Amino acid sequence: MYVANIEKEIKIEPGQEEVTFKGKIPAGKYDMEAQLVDTDGRVHPAYYVYIEKL
């Protein structure tokens, strides 16, 4: 996942239903990409992404 100044990667374990990333993003417009990579290296778009202001 990357958005603004944040680029992170987390391994998803079998049965895991969600992944959470936290970070500080300055106000502005940014590109964002969230993708899943399977064990064969195939890239899939994230099914659902939710951004919350804390």
All heavy atoms as atom14 arrays in JSON, in Angstrom:
{
  "sequence": "MYVANIEKEIKIEPGQEEVTFKGKIPAGKYDMEAQLVDTDGRVHPAYYVYIEKL",
  "atom14_mask": [
    [1, 1, 1, 1, 1, 1, 1, 1, 0, 0, 0, 0, 0, 0],
    [1, 1, 1, 1, 1, 1, 1, 1, 1, 1, 1, 1, 0, 0],
    [1, 1, 1, 1, 1, 1, 1, 0, 0, 0, 0, 0, 0, 0],
    [1, 1, 1, 1, 1, 0, 0, 0, 0, 0, 0, 0, 0, 0],
    [1, 1, 1, 1, 1, 1, 1, 1, 0, 0, 0, 0, 0, 0],
    [1, 1, 1, 1, 1, 1, 1, 1, 0, 0, 0, 0, 0, 0],
    [1, 1, 1, 1, 1, 1, 1, 1, 1, 0, 0, 0, 0, 0],
    [1, 1, 1, 1, 1, 1, 1, 1, 1, 0, 0, 0, 0, 0],
    [1, 1, 1, 1, 1, 1, 1, 1, 1, 0, 0, 0, 0, 0],
    [1, 1, 1, 1, 1, 1, 1, 1, 0, 0, 0, 0, 0, 0],
    [1, 1, 1, 1, 1, 1, 1, 1, 1, 0, 0, 0, 0, 0],
    [1, 1, 1, 1, 1, 1, 1, 1, 0, 0, 0, 0, 0, 0],
    [1, 1, 1, 1, 1, 1, 1, 1, 1, 0, 0, 0, 0, 0],
    [1, 1, 1, 1, 1, 1, 1, 0, 0, 0, 0, 0, 0, 0],
    [1, 1, 1, 1, 0, 0, 0, 0, 0, 0, 0, 0, 0, 0],
    [1, 1, 1, 1, 1, 1, 1, 1, 1, 0, 0, 0, 0, 0],
    [1, 1, 1, 1, 1, 1, 1, 1, 1, 0, 0, 0, 0, 0],
    [1, 1, 1, 1, 1, 1, 1, 1, 1, 0, 0, 0, 0, 0],
    [1, 1, 1, 1, 1, 1, 1, 0, 0, 0, 0, 0, 0, 0],
    [1, 1, 1, 1, 1, 1, 1, 0, 0, 0, 0, 0, 0, 0],
    [1, 1, 1, 1, 1, 1, 1, 1, 1, 1, 1, 0, 0, 0],
    [1, 1, 1, 1, 1, 1, 1, 1, 1, 0, 0, 0, 0, 0],
    [1, 1, 1, 1, 0, 0, 0, 0, 0, 0, 0, 0, 0, 0],
    [1, 1, 1, 1, 1, 1, 1, 1, 1, 0, 0, 0, 0, 0],
    [1, 1, 1, 1, 1, 1, 1, 1, 0, 0, 0, 0, 0, 0],
    [1, 1, 1, 1, 1, 1, 1, 0, 0, 0, 0, 0, 0, 0],
    [1, 1, 1, 1, 1, 0, 0, 0, 0, 0, 0, 0, 0, 0],
    [1, 1, 1, 1, 0, 0, 0, 0, 0, 0, 0, 0, 0, 0],
    [1, 1, 1, 1, 1, 1, 1, 1, 1, 0, 0, 0, 0, 0],
    [1, 1, 1, 1, 1, 1, 1, 1, 1, 1, 1, 1, 0, 0],
    [1, 1, 1, 1, 1, 1, 1, 1, 0, 0, 0, 0, 0, 0],
    [1, 1, 1, 1, 1, 1, 1, 1, 0, 0, 0, 0, 0, 0],
    [1, 1, 1, 1, 1, 1, 1, 1, 1, 0, 0, 0, 0, 0],
    [1, 1, 1, 1, 1, 0, 0, 0, 0, 0, 0, 0, 0, 0],
    [1, 1, 1, 1, 1, 1, 1, 1, 1, 0, 0, 0, 0, 0],
    [1, 1, 1, 1, 1, 1, 1, 1, 0, 0, 0, 0, 0, 0],
    [1, 1, 1, 1, 1, 1, 1, 0, 0, 0, 0, 0, 0, 0],
    [1, 1, 1, 1, 1, 1, 1, 1, 0, 0, 0, 0, 0, 0],
    [1, 1, 1, 1, 1, 1, 1, 0, 0, 0, 0, 0, 0, 0],
    [1, 1, 1, 1, 1, 1, 1, 1, 0, 0, 0, 0, 0, 0],
    [1, 1, 1, 1, 0, 0, 0, 0, 0, 0, 0, 0, 0, 0],
    [1, 1, 1, 1, 1, 1, 1, 1, 1, 1, 1, 0, 0, 0],
    [1, 1, 1, 1, 1, 1, 1, 0, 0, 0, 0, 0, 0, 0],
    [1, 1, 1, 1, 1, 1, 1, 1, 1, 1, 0, 0, 0, 0],
    [1, 1, 1, 1, 1, 1, 1, 0, 0, 0, 0, 0, 0, 0],
    [1, 1, 1, 1, 1, 0, 0, 0, 0, 0, 0, 0, 0, 0],
    [1, 1, 1, 1, 1, 1, 1, 1, 1, 1, 1, 1, 0, 0],
    [1, 1, 1, 1, 1, 1, 1, 1, 1, 1, 1, 1, 0, 0],
    [1, 1, 1, 1, 1, 1, 1, 0, 0, 0, 0, 0, 0, 0],
    [1, 1, 1, 1, 1, 1, 1, 1, 1, 1, 1, 1, 0, 0],
    [1, 1, 1, 1, 1, 1, 1, 1, 0, 0, 0, 0, 0, 0],
    [1, 1, 1, 1, 1, 1, 1, 1, 1, 0, 0, 0, 0, 0],
    [1, 1, 1, 1, 1, 1, 1, 1, 1, 0, 0, 0, 0, 0],
    [1, 1, 1, 1, 1, 1, 1, 1, 0, 0, 0, 0, 0, 0]
  ],
  "atom14_positions": [
    [[0.85, -1.15, 0.0], [0.0, 0.0, 0.0], [0.9, 1.22, 0.0], [1.92, 1.24, 0.67], [-0.86, -0.02, 1.26], [-1.91, 1.05, 1.36], [-1.53, 2.68, 2.05], [-0.59, 2.39, 3.47], [0.0, 0.0, 0.0], [0.0, 0.0, 0.0], [0.0, 0.0, 0.0], [0.0, 0.0, 0.0], [0.0, 0.0, 0.0], [0.0, 0.0, 0.0]],
    [[0.53, 2.19, -0.81], [1.21, 3.47, -0.68], [0.2, 4.59, -0.87], [-0.75, 4.47, -1.63], [2.4, 3.61, -1.64], [2.07, 4.05, -3.03], [1.89, 5.39, -3.34], [1.93, 3.14, -4.06], [1.58, 5.8, -4.62], [1.63, 3.54, -5.35], [1.46, 4.87, -5.62], [1.15, 5.27, -6.9], [0.0, 0.0, 0.0], [0.0, 0.0, 0.0]],
    [[0.39, 5.63, -0.1], [-0.39, 6.86, -0.22], [0.46, 7.97, 0.39], [1.07, 7.8, 1.44], [-1.77, 6.76, 0.47], [-1.65, 6.51, 1.95], [-2.61, 7.99, 0.19], [0.0, 0.0, 0.0], [0.0, 0.0, 0.0], [0.0, 0.0, 0.0], [0.0, 0.0, 0.0], [0.0, 0.0, 0.0], [0.0, 0.0, 0.0], [0.0, 0.0, 0.0]],
    [[0.54, 9.08, -0.31], [1.31, 10.24, 0.15], [2.74, 9.83, 0.48], [3.44, 9.32, -0.36], [0.61, 10.9, 1.33], [0.0, 0.0, 0.0], [0.0, 0.0, 0.0], [0.0, 0.0, 0.0], [0.0, 0.0, 0.0], [0.0, 0.0, 0.0], [0.0, 0.0, 0.0], [0.0, 0.0, 0.0], [0.0, 0.0, 0.0], [0.0, 0.0, 0.0]],
    [[3.15, 10.01, 1.74], [4.52, 9.71, 2.17], [4.64, 8.35, 2.84], [5.64, 8.07, 3.48], [5.01, 10.81, 3.12], [4.11, 10.94, 4.35], [3.03, 10.36, 4.4], [4.54, 11.7, 5.33], [0.0, 0.0, 0.0], [0.0, 0.0, 0.0], [0.0, 0.0, 0.0], [0.0, 0.0, 0.0], [0.0, 0.0, 0.0], [0.0, 0.0, 0.0]],
    [[3.64, 7.49, 2.7], [3.63, 6.2, 3.38], [3.68, 5.07, 2.35], [2.91, 5.04, 1.4], [2.36, 6.03, 4.24], [2.3, 7.13, 5.3], [2.3, 4.65, 4.88], [0.98, 7.18, 6.04], [0.0, 0.0, 0.0], [0.0, 0.0, 0.0], [0.0, 0.0, 0.0], [0.0, 0.0, 0.0], [0.0, 0.0, 0.0], [0.0, 0.0, 0.0]],
    [[4.6, 4.14, 2.57], [4.68, 2.94, 1.74], [4.95, 1.79, 2.68], [5.98, 1.73, 3.34], [5.8, 3.05, 0.71], [5.85, 1.87, -0.23], [6.81, 2.07, -1.38], [7.23, 3.21, -1.65], [7.14, 1.05, -2.0], [0.0, 0.0, 0.0], [0.0, 0.0, 0.0], [0.0, 0.0, 0.0], [0.0, 0.0, 0.0], [0.0, 0.0, 0.0]],
    [[3.98, 0.87, 2.8], [4.09, -0.23, 3.76], [3.64, -1.55, 3.13], [2.86, -1.57, 2.2], [3.24, 0.04, 5.01], [3.72, 1.22, 5.82], [2.98, 1.35, 7.12], [3.52, 2.52, 7.92], [2.88, 2.63, 9.22], [0.0, 0.0, 0.0], [0.0, 0.0, 0.0], [0.0, 0.0, 0.0], [0.0, 0.0, 0.0], [0.0, 0.0, 0.0]],
    [[4.14, -2.61, 3.71], [3.8, -3.96, 3.25], [3.62, -4.84, 4.48], [4.41, -4.78, 5.41], [4.94, -4.49, 2.39], [4.71, -5.86, 1.83], [5.85, -6.29, 0.92], [6.35, -5.46, 0.15], [6.23, -7.47, 1.02], [0.0, 0.0, 0.0], [0.0, 0.0, 0.0], [0.0, 0.0, 0.0], [0.0, 0.0, 0.0], [0.0, 0.0, 0.0]],
    [[2.55, -5.64, 4.49], [2.28, -6.56, 5.6], [1.89, -7.91, 5.01], [1.09, -7.97, 4.07], [1.13, -6.04, 6.5], [1.53, -4.76, 7.22], [0.72, -7.1, 7.52], [0.44, -4.16, 8.06], [0.0, 0.0, 0.0], [0.0, 0.0, 0.0], [0.0, 0.0, 0.0], [0.0, 0.0, 0.0], [0.0, 0.0, 0.0], [0.0, 0.0, 0.0]],
    [[2.44, -8.97, 5.56], [2.06, -10.31, 5.13], [0.71, -10.67, 5.76], [0.51, -10.49, 6.96], [3.11, -11.33, 5.56], [2.79, -12.72, 5.09], [3.86, -13.71, 5.44], [3.44, -15.08, 4.93], [4.43, -16.1, 5.19], [0.0, 0.0, 0.0], [0.0, 0.0, 0.0], [0.0, 0.0, 0.0], [0.0, 0.0, 0.0], [0.0, 0.0, 0.0]],
    [[-0.2, -11.18, 4.94], [-1.52, -11.58, 5.41], [-1.49, -13.07, 5.71], [-1.1, -13.88, 4.88], [-2.6, -11.27, 4.35], [-2.62, -9.76, 4.07], [-3.96, -11.76, 4.82], [-3.52, -9.39, 2.91], [0.0, 0.0, 0.0], [0.0, 0.0, 0.0], [0.0, 0.0, 0.0], [0.0, 0.0, 0.0], [0.0, 0.0, 0.0], [0.0, 0.0, 0.0]],
    [[-1.9, -13.42, 6.91], [-1.92, -14.81, 7.34], [-3.24, -15.49, 6.93], [-4.26, -14.81, 6.77], [-1.77, -14.89, 8.87], [-0.47, -14.28, 9.39], [0.78, -14.97, 8.87], [0.73, -16.18, 8.58], [1.81, -14.29, 8.73], [0.0, 0.0, 0.0], [0.0, 0.0, 0.0], [0.0, 0.0, 0.0], [0.0, 0.0, 0.0], [0.0, 0.0, 0.0]],
    [[-3.25, -16.8, 6.75], [-4.49, -17.51, 6.41], [-5.61, -17.21, 7.41], [-5.37, -17.19, 8.62], [-4.09, -18.99, 6.47], [-2.61, -18.98, 6.22], [-2.1, -17.71, 6.86], [0.0, 0.0, 0.0], [0.0, 0.0, 0.0], [0.0, 0.0, 0.0], [0.0, 0.0, 0.0], [0.0, 0.0, 0.0], [0.0, 0.0, 0.0], [0.0, 0.0, 0.0]],
    [[-6.79, -16.89, 6.9], [-7.94, -16.6, 7.75], [-8.04, -15.15, 8.2], [-9.04, -14.74, 8.76], [0.0, 0.0, 0.0], [0.0, 0.0, 0.0], [0.0, 0.0, 0.0], [0.0, 0.0, 0.0], [0.0, 0.0, 0.0], [0.0, 0.0, 0.0], [0.0, 0.0, 0.0], [0.0, 0.0, 0.0], [0.0, 0.0, 0.0], [0.0, 0.0, 0.0]],
    [[-7.0, -14.37, 7.95], [-7.0, -12.96, 8.36], [-7.98, -12.19, 7.47], [-7.99, -12.34, 6.26], [-5.59, -12.38, 8.21], [-5.44, -10.99, 8.75], [-3.97, -10.54, 8.72], [-3.07, -11.34, 8.49], [-3.77, -9.27, 8.95], [0.0, 0.0, 0.0], [0.0, 0.0, 0.0], [0.0, 0.0, 0.0], [0.0, 0.0, 0.0], [0.0, 0.0, 0.0]],
    [[-8.83, -11.36, 8.09], [-9.87, -10.67, 7.35], [-9.55, -9.23, 7.0], [-10.18, -8.64, 6.13], [-11.18, -10.73, 8.12], [-11.72, -12.15, 8.24], [-13.09, -12.2, 8.86], [-13.72, -11.15, 9.04], [-13.53, -13.32, 9.16], [0.0, 0.0, 0.0], [0.0, 0.0, 0.0], [0.0, 0.0, 0.0], [0.0, 0.0, 0.0], [0.0, 0.0, 0.0]],
    [[-8.58, -8.62, 7.69], [-8.26, -7.23, 7.38], [-6.83, -6.9, 7.77], [-6.21, -7.62, 8.55], [-9.21, -6.26, 8.08], [-9.07, -6.23, 9.58], [-10.03, -5.25, 10.23], [-11.2, -5.21, 9.84], [-9.59, -4.53, 11.13], [0.0, 0.0, 0.0], [0.0, 0.0, 0.0], [0.0, 0.0, 0.0], [0.0, 0.0, 0.0], [0.0, 0.0, 0.0]],
    [[-6.34, -5.82, 7.21], [-5.02, -5.29, 7.51], [-5.19, -3.81, 7.78], [-5.94, -3.13, 7.08], [-4.05, -5.49, 6.33], [-2.72, -4.84, 6.6], [-3.85, -6.97, 6.04], [0.0, 0.0, 0.0], [0.0, 0.0, 0.0], [0.0, 0.0, 0.0], [0.0, 0.0, 0.0], [0.0, 0.0, 0.0], [0.0, 0.0, 0.0], [0.0, 0.0, 0.0]],
    [[-4.51, -3.28, 8.79], [-4.61, -1.87, 9.13], [-3.24, -1.22, 9.06], [-2.27, -1.73, 9.61], [-5.19, -1.7, 10.56], [-6.47, -2.31, 10.61], [-5.31, -0.25, 10.94], [0.0, 0.0, 0.0], [0.0, 0.0, 0.0], [0.0, 0.0, 0.0], [0.0, 0.0, 0.0], [0.0, 0.0, 0.0], [0.0, 0.0, 0.0], [0.0, 0.0, 0.0]],
    [[-3.17, -0.08, 8.38], [-1.97, 0.74, 8.32], [-2.31, 2.07, 8.98], [-3.39, 2.61, 8.77], [-1.56, 1.01, 6.87], [-1.18, -0.22, 6.1], [-2.1, -0.87, 5.29], [0.11, -0.72, 6.16], [-1.75, -1.98, 4.55], [0.47, -1.84, 5.43], [-0.46, -2.47, 4.63], [0.0, 0.0, 0.0], [0.0, 0.0, 0.0], [0.0, 0.0, 0.0]],
    [[-1.39, 2.62, 9.76], [-1.6, 3.93, 10.37], [-0.41, 4.82, 10.05], [0.72, 4.36, 9.98], [-1.73, 3.8, 11.89], [-3.0, 3.12, 12.33], [-3.14, 3.13, 13.83], [-4.43, 2.46, 14.23], [-4.66, 2.52, 15.68], [0.0, 0.0, 0.0], [0.0, 0.0, 0.0], [0.0, 0.0, 0.0], [0.0, 0.0, 0.0], [0.0, 0.0, 0.0]],
    [[-0.69, 6.1, 9.83], [0.37, 7.05, 9.56], [-0.2, 8.45, 9.47], [-1.41, 8.65, 9.43], [0.0, 0.0, 0.0], [0.0, 0.0, 0.0], [0.0, 0.0, 0.0], [0.0, 0.0, 0.0], [0.0, 0.0, 0.0], [0.0, 0.0, 0.0], [0.0, 0.0, 0.0], [0.0, 0.0, 0.0], [0.0, 0.0, 0.0], [0.0, 0.0, 0.0]],
    [[0.7, 9.44, 9.48], [0.3, 10.84, 9.38], [0.49, 11.29, 7.94], [1.56, 11.15, 7.37], [1.13, 11.71, 10.32], [0.84, 11.42, 11.77], [1.57, 12.37, 12.67], [1.22, 12.02, 14.12], [1.66, 13.04, 15.05], [0.0, 0.0, 0.0], [0.0, 0.0, 0.0], [0.0, 0.0, 0.0], [0.0, 0.0, 0.0], [0.0, 0.0, 0.0]],
    [[-0.58, 11.84, 7.37], [-0.55, 12.31, 6.0], [-0.91, 13.8, 6.0], [-1.98, 14.18, 6.48], [-1.55, 11.53, 5.12], [-1.21, 10.04, 5.14], [-1.56, 12.08, 3.71], [-2.22, 9.17, 4.44], [0.0, 0.0, 0.0], [0.0, 0.0, 0.0], [0.0, 0.0, 0.0], [0.0, 0.0, 0.0], [0.0, 0.0, 0.0], [0.0, 0.0, 0.0]],
    [[-0.04, 14.65, 5.48], [-0.36, 16.08, 5.41], [-1.57, 16.33, 4.5], [-1.84, 15.54, 3.59], [0.9, 16.71, 4.8], [1.97, 15.68, 4.89], [1.28, 14.35, 4.94], [0.0, 0.0, 0.0], [0.0, 0.0, 0.0], [0.0, 0.0, 0.0], [0.0, 0.0, 0.0], [0.0, 0.0, 0.0], [0.0, 0.0, 0.0], [0.0, 0.0, 0.0]],
    [[-2.27, 17.42, 4.73], [-3.42, 17.76, 3.89], [-2.97, 17.91, 2.44], [-1.85, 18.36, 2.17], [-4.05, 19.05, 4.38], [0.0, 0.0, 0.0], [0.0, 0.0, 0.0], [0.0, 0.0, 0.0], [0.0, 0.0, 0.0], [0.0, 0.0, 0.0], [0.0, 0.0, 0.0], [0.0, 0.0, 0.0], [0.0, 0.0, 0.0], [0.0, 0.0, 0.0]],
    [[-3.81, 17.49, 1.52], [-3.48, 17.61, 0.1], [-4.09, 16.5, -0.7], [-4.81, 15.65, -0.18], [0.0, 0.0, 0.0], [0.0, 0.0, 0.0], [0.0, 0.0, 0.0], [0.0, 0.0, 0.0], [0.0, 0.0, 0.0], [0.0, 0.0, 0.0], [0.0, 0.0, 0.0], [0.0, 0.0, 0.0], [0.0, 0.0, 0.0], [0.0, 0.0, 0.0]],
    [[-3.79, 16.5, -1.99], [-4.27, 15.46, -2.9], [-3.12, 14.49, -3.17], [-1.99, 14.92, -3.4], [-4.75, 16.07, -4.2], [-5.98, 16.92, -4.02], [-6.45, 17.45, -5.35], [-7.7, 18.28, -5.15], [-8.25, 18.75, -6.43], [0.0, 0.0, 0.0], [0.0, 0.0, 0.0], [0.0, 0.0, 0.0], [0.0, 0.0, 0.0], [0.0, 0.0, 0.0]],
    [[-3.41, 13.19, -3.15], [-2.38, 12.17, -3.31], [-2.9, 11.02, -4.16], [-4.09, 10.76, -4.2], [-1.96, 11.6, -1.95], [-1.4, 12.63, -1.02], [-2.19, 13.21, -0.04], [-0.08, 13.03, -1.13], [-1.68, 14.16, 0.82], [0.44, 13.98, -0.27], [-0.36, 14.54, 0.7], [0.16, 15.48, 1.54], [0.0, 0.0, 0.0], [0.0, 0.0, 0.0]],
    [[-1.98, 10.31, -4.79], [-2.29, 9.05, -5.42], [-2.23, 7.98, -4.34], [-1.48, 8.12, -3.37], [-1.29, 8.69, -6.51], [-1.42, 9.59, -7.73], [-2.54, 10.06, -8.0], [-0.39, 9.82, -8.39], [0.0, 0.0, 0.0], [0.0, 0.0, 0.0], [0.0, 0.0, 0.0], [0.0, 0.0, 0.0], [0.0, 0.0, 0.0], [0.0, 0.0, 0.0]],
    [[-3.01, 6.92, -4.5], [-2.99, 5.82, -3.55], [-3.07, 4.53, -4.33], [-3.77, 4.45, -5.34], [-4.17, 5.88, -2.58], [-4.09, 4.79, -1.54], [-5.66, 4.45, -0.72], [-6.45, 3.46, -1.93], [0.0, 0.0, 0.0], [0.0, 0.0, 0.0], [0.0, 0.0, 0.0], [0.0, 0.0, 0.0], [0.0, 0.0, 0.0], [0.0, 0.0, 0.0]],
    [[-2.35, 3.53, -3.86], [-2.43, 2.2, -4.47], [-2.42, 1.17, -3.36], [-1.6, 1.23, -2.46], [-1.26, 1.95, -5.41], [-1.35, 0.63, -6.12], [-0.27, 0.43, -7.16], [0.19, 1.41, -7.74], [0.11, -0.73, -7.38], [0.0, 0.0, 0.0], [0.0, 0.0, 0.0], [0.0, 0.0, 0.0], [0.0, 0.0, 0.0], [0.0, 0.0, 0.0]],
    [[-3.36, 0.25, -3.42], [-3.42, -0.87, -2.48], [-3.58, -2.13, -3.31], [-4.49, -2.23, -4.12], [-4.58, -0.71, -1.51], [0.0, 0.0, 0.0], [0.0, 0.0, 0.0], [0.0, 0.0, 0.0], [0.0, 0.0, 0.0], [0.0, 0.0, 0.0], [0.0, 0.0, 0.0], [0.0, 0.0, 0.0], [0.0, 0.0, 0.0], [0.0, 0.0, 0.0]],
    [[-2.68, -3.08, -3.12], [-2.74, -4.3, -3.91], [-2.37, -5.51, -3.07], [-1.73, -5.39, -2.03], [-1.82, -4.2, -5.12], [-0.38, -3.95, -4.78], [0.47, -3.68, -6.02], [-0.03, -3.59, -7.12], [1.75, -3.56, -5.83], [0.0, 0.0, 0.0], [0.0, 0.0, 0.0], [0.0, 0.0, 0.0], [0.0, 0.0, 0.0], [0.0, 0.0, 0.0]],
    [[-2.81, -6.66, -3.54], [-2.51, -7.93, -2.89], [-1.65, -8.74, -3.86], [-1.92, -8.77, -5.05], [-3.8, -8.68, -2.58], [-4.81, -7.93, -1.72], [-6.13, -8.67, -1.7], [-4.27, -7.73, -0.33], [0.0, 0.0, 0.0], [0.0, 0.0, 0.0], [0.0, 0.0, 0.0], [0.0, 0.0, 0.0], [0.0, 0.0, 0.0], [0.0, 0.0, 0.0]],
    [[-0.62, -9.39, -3.33], [0.25, -10.23, -4.14], [0.16, -11.65, -3.6], [0.41, -11.88, -2.41], [1.72, -9.74, -4.08], [2.6, -10.6, -4.95], [1.81, -8.27, -4.49], [0.0, 0.0, 0.0], [0.0, 0.0, 0.0], [0.0, 0.0, 0.0], [0.0, 0.0, 0.0], [0.0, 0.0, 0.0], [0.0, 0.0, 0.0], [0.0, 0.0, 0.0]],
    [[-0.25, -12.6, -4.45], [-0.42, -13.98, -3.98], [0.92, -14.72, -3.96], [1.97, -14.16, -4.32], [-1.48, -14.72, -4.8], [-1.12, -14.92, -6.26], [0.07, -14.83, -6.61], [-2.04, -15.2, -7.05], [0.0, 0.0, 0.0], [0.0, 0.0, 0.0], [0.0, 0.0, 0.0], [0.0, 0.0, 0.0], [0.0, 0.0, 0.0], [0.0, 0.0, 0.0]],
    [[0.89, -15.97, -3.52], [2.13, -16.76, -3.37], [2.82, -17.03, -4.69], [4.0, -17.36, -4.71], [1.84, -18.09, -2.65], [0.83, -18.79, -3.39], [1.38, -17.86, -1.23], [0.0, 0.0, 0.0], [0.0, 0.0, 0.0], [0.0, 0.0, 0.0], [0.0, 0.0, 0.0], [0.0, 0.0, 0.0], [0.0, 0.0, 0.0], [0.0, 0.0, 0.0]],
    [[2.1, -16.87, -5.81], [2.7, -17.06, -7.13], [3.21, -15.75, -7.72], [3.65, -15.71, -8.86], [1.69, -17.69, -8.09], [1.32, -19.12, -7.68], [2.2, -19.83, -7.15], [0.15, -19.5, -7.89], [0.0, 0.0, 0.0], [0.0, 0.0, 0.0], [0.0, 0.0, 0.0], [0.0, 0.0, 0.0], [0.0, 0.0, 0.0], [0.0, 0.0, 0.0]],
    [[3.12, -14.67, -6.94], [3.59, -13.37, -7.4], [2.61, -12.59, -8.25], [2.95, -11.54, -8.78], [0.0, 0.0, 0.0], [0.0, 0.0, 0.0], [0.0, 0.0, 0.0], [0.0, 0.0, 0.0], [0.0, 0.0, 0.0], [0.0, 0.0, 0.0], [0.0, 0.0, 0.0], [0.0, 0.0, 0.0], [0.0, 0.0, 0.0], [0.0, 0.0, 0.0]],
    [[1.37, -13.09, -8.38], [0.36, -12.37, -9.15], [-0.19, -11.21, -8.33], [-0.44, -11.36, -7.13], [-0.78, -13.31, -9.56], [-0.32, -14.4, -10.52], [-1.45, -15.31, -10.85], [-1.84, -16.0, -9.6], [-2.3, -17.24, -9.54], [-2.48, -17.93, -10.64], [-2.61, -17.78, -8.39], [0.0, 0.0, 0.0], [0.0, 0.0, 0.0], [0.0, 0.0, 0.0]],
    [[-0.38, -10.07, -8.97], [-0.86, -8.86, -8.29], [-2.36, -8.72, -8.51], [-2.85, -8.84, -9.64], [-0.12, -7.62, -8.83], [-0.66, -6.35, -8.19], [1.38, -7.76, -8.58], [0.0, 0.0, 0.0], [0.0, 0.0, 0.0], [0.0, 0.0, 0.0], [0.0, 0.0, 0.0], [0.0, 0.0, 0.0], [0.0, 0.0, 0.0], [0.0, 0.0, 0.0]],
    [[-3.09, -8.44, -7.41], [-4.54, -8.26, -7.45], [-4.87, -6.94, -6.77], [-4.26, -6.61, -5.74], [-5.26, -9.39, -6.7], [-4.85, -10.76, -7.18], [-5.46, -11.37, -8.24], [-3.89, -11.6, -6.75], [-4.91, -12.55, -8.44], [-3.94, -12.71, -7.54], [0.0, 0.0, 0.0], [0.0, 0.0, 0.0], [0.0, 0.0, 0.0], [0.0, 0.0, 0.0]],
    [[-5.84, -6.18, -7.29], [-6.21, -4.94, -6.61], [-6.89, -5.24, -5.27], [-7.53, -6.28, -5.12], [-7.18, -4.27, -7.58], [-7.71, -5.39, -8.42], [-6.62, -6.42, -8.49], [0.0, 0.0, 0.0], [0.0, 0.0, 0.0], [0.0, 0.0, 0.0], [0.0, 0.0, 0.0], [0.0, 0.0, 0.0], [0.0, 0.0, 0.0], [0.0, 0.0, 0.0]],
    [[-6.74, -4.34, -4.32], [-7.43, -4.49, -3.04], [-8.93, -4.42, -3.28], [-9.41, -3.6, -4.06], [-6.99, -3.41, -2.07], [0.0, 0.0, 0.0], [0.0, 0.0, 0.0], [0.0, 0.0, 0.0], [0.0, 0.0, 0.0], [0.0, 0.0, 0.0], [0.0, 0.0, 0.0], [0.0, 0.0, 0.0], [0.0, 0.0, 0.0], [0.0, 0.0, 0.0]],
    [[-9.68, -5.27, -2.61], [-11.13, -5.33, -2.78], [-11.81, -4.11, -2.16], [-12.77, -3.57, -2.69], [-11.66, -6.61, -2.16], [-13.16, -6.78, -2.26], [-13.75, -7.09, -3.48], [-13.96, -6.63, -1.15], [-15.12, -7.23, -3.6], [-15.34, -6.78, -1.25], [-15.91, -7.07, -2.46], [-17.26, -7.22, -2.56], [0.0, 0.0, 0.0], [0.0, 0.0, 0.0]],
    [[-11.31, -3.66, -1.02], [-11.94, -2.56, -0.29], [-10.87, -1.8, 0.47], [-10.01, -2.4, 1.11], [-12.98, -3.13, 0.68], [-13.7, -2.08, 1.49], [-14.75, -1.36, 0.93], [-13.34, -1.81, 2.79], [-15.41, -0.4, 1.65], [-14.01, -0.84, 3.53], [-15.04, -0.14, 2.96], [-15.69, 0.8, 3.68], [0.0, 0.0, 0.0], [0.0, 0.0, 0.0]],
    [[-10.9, -0.48, 0.39], [-9.97, 0.38, 1.13], [-10.78, 1.44, 1.84], [-11.67, 2.07, 1.25], [-8.95, 1.05, 0.17], [-8.07, 2.02, 0.93], [-8.12, 0.0, -0.55], [0.0, 0.0, 0.0], [0.0, 0.0, 0.0], [0.0, 0.0, 0.0], [0.0, 0.0, 0.0], [0.0, 0.0, 0.0], [0.0, 0.0, 0.0], [0.0, 0.0, 0.0]],
    [[-10.5, 1.64, 3.11], [-11.21, 2.65, 3.92], [-10.16, 3.53, 4.56], [-9.22, 3.05, 5.2], [-12.05, 1.96, 4.98], [-12.84, 2.91, 5.84], [-14.01, 3.48, 5.38], [-12.41, 3.24, 7.1], [-14.74, 4.36, 6.17], [-13.13, 4.12, 7.91], [-14.29, 4.68, 7.43], [-15.0, 5.55, 8.2], [0.0, 0.0, 0.0], [0.0, 0.0, 0.0]],
    [[-10.3, 4.85, 4.4], [-9.39, 5.82, 5.01], [-10.16, 6.59, 6.05], [-11.25, 7.11, 5.77], [-8.79, 6.74, 3.95], [-7.99, 5.92, 2.95], [-7.92, 7.81, 4.61], [-7.46, 6.7, 1.78], [0.0, 0.0, 0.0], [0.0, 0.0, 0.0], [0.0, 0.0, 0.0], [0.0, 0.0, 0.0], [0.0, 0.0, 0.0], [0.0, 0.0, 0.0]],
    [[-9.6, 6.68, 7.24], [-10.27, 7.34, 8.36], [-9.38, 8.41, 8.94], [-8.19, 8.2, 9.17], [-10.59, 6.3, 9.43], [-11.28, 6.84, 10.64], [-11.6, 5.75, 11.66], [-11.15, 4.61, 11.5], [-12.26, 6.07, 12.63], [0.0, 0.0, 0.0], [0.0, 0.0, 0.0], [0.0, 0.0, 0.0], [0.0, 0.0, 0.0], [0.0, 0.0, 0.0]],
    [[-9.94, 9.59, 9.19], [-9.22, 10.67, 9.86], [-9.3, 10.43, 11.36], [-10.38, 10.26, 11.91], [-9.84, 12.02, 9.5], [-9.12, 13.18, 10.14], [-9.74, 14.48, 9.73], [-9.04, 15.63, 10.41], [-9.64, 16.93, 10.05], [0.0, 0.0, 0.0], [0.0, 0.0, 0.0], [0.0, 0.0, 0.0], [0.0, 0.0, 0.0], [0.0, 0.0, 0.0]],
    [[-8.15, 10.39, 12.01], [-8.12, 10.16, 13.46], [-7.8, 11.43, 14.21], [-7.19, 12.31, 13.75], [-7.07, 9.11, 13.81], [-7.28, 7.74, 13.15], [-6.12, 6.83, 13.46], [-8.57, 7.13, 13.65], [0.0, 0.0, 0.0], [0.0, 0.0, 0.0], [0.0, 0.0, 0.0], [0.0, 0.0, 0.0], [0.0, 0.0, 0.0], [0.0, 0.0, 0.0]]
  ]
}
